[in-house]
Amino acid sequence: MQHTSTQDTLVGLFVASGIAGLFFLALQVSNLSSFTAHDTYTLTARFENSGGLKVKSPVSSAGVKIGQVSSISFDPKTYESVVKLSIDKQYSTLPDDTTASVYTAGLLGEQYVNLDAGGSDEFLKDGGNIDVTNSAIILEKAIGQFLFKSAADEKK
Amino acid sequence: MIELLQNLGRNTRTSFTKLGRGTFFLLQTTSGILSVLPRPRLLLNQMHSIGVLSFLIITISGLFVGMVLGLQGYYILSDFGAEETLGVMVAASLVRELGPVVSALLFAGRAGSALTAEIGLMKATEQLSGMEMMAVDPIKRIISPRFLAGFLSMPLLAALFSAVGIIGGQIVGSGLLGVDEGAYWSQMRANIDFQDDIVNGVIKSIVFGFVASWIALFEGYDAIPTSEGVSRATTRTVVNSAFSILGLDFILTALMFGD
């Protein structure tokens, strides 16, 4: 086949646009730019009920995403849900009396872990435990309790 | 009855023999890739005829597929008041499935059939035997550069398809239908994972590129050297590539996206 410099240019353009497409997908479309593999440290929180929390659910504090859930397991001794959170290294100054709660974003939205900073001077270290936790609110349970309570009120 | 069994046995045996020849051919081709590297000009020519010439069909189809996804997604999502998630829907379906699969099908139809016809004709006109007479290995000179070019072009084409499709979805979604542009992109960025979605999509397209170029080249190389044989081989390329791509897509999806 005859080769010309036009052909070279066309191939160059093709490869460049293909790579540009890949970069576009990586940076513009995916979450690569917003939360890349920063150094993280791990905290453990034990919940009575972690509800619909999933691995990779966001962990946020004051509404800002600071990490994600790295694993969820069931402890057969204490019957609790053990949730490991990997938190970005740059937020390493969480007090050791921080409260972890499972909240829902929006009415039907996904669940996330919210960390409320306490007032202690000691900071949580890598592998540390969050002692104060609030379980997920299970909608069925809440509605059930509400109905039960209003029925009991009516009887009086 | 006996004849039926005989036919069945013969057909099974022929197809296994063909698979064996195909595997042997693949091994020869991959080992020939090393001798392509010192001669990049061969590869460049093939990148032109396989990649550059498929560029237009891939980008235009990508644009329209993305626009259709934008329209259909909007109609369904607006029933639930969830138009903002249009971006996620368009991007996820393109990056995970439609990008690799549709561009591989187009690739098999556009580039694969051309490869088969070209090599089949080379065989029919005894060009391949001529090369052997001149002590030039046709696998190294003809097949391997084409294989490498197909293998390299496919991921680029699939990425282009997805990228253009996402932009097409955005044009329809926020340009015509009034979805908020910021929500389109930010929801997409929040929900599309680099590792799970983009990388897996690229892996898929690499696998499809490998399989589609293998089938196209082997069918051409294995064609009966008559005009009818070449035409049959071209048909088989498109049919077999489509089967393998869709079948492999199921297997890869089951492996990759099981949560």
Interface residues (C-beta under 8 A of the other chain):
Chain A: M1 H3 Q7 D8 L10 V11 L13 F14 V15 S17 G18 I19 A20 G21 L22 F24 L25 A26 Q28 V29 S30 N31 L32 S33 S34 K56
Chain B: R41 L44 N45 M47 H48 S49 G51 V52 F55 A91 V95 S153 P155 L156 L157 A159 L160 S162 A163 V164 I166 W185 M188 R189 A190 N191 I192 D193 F194 D197 I198 G201 V202
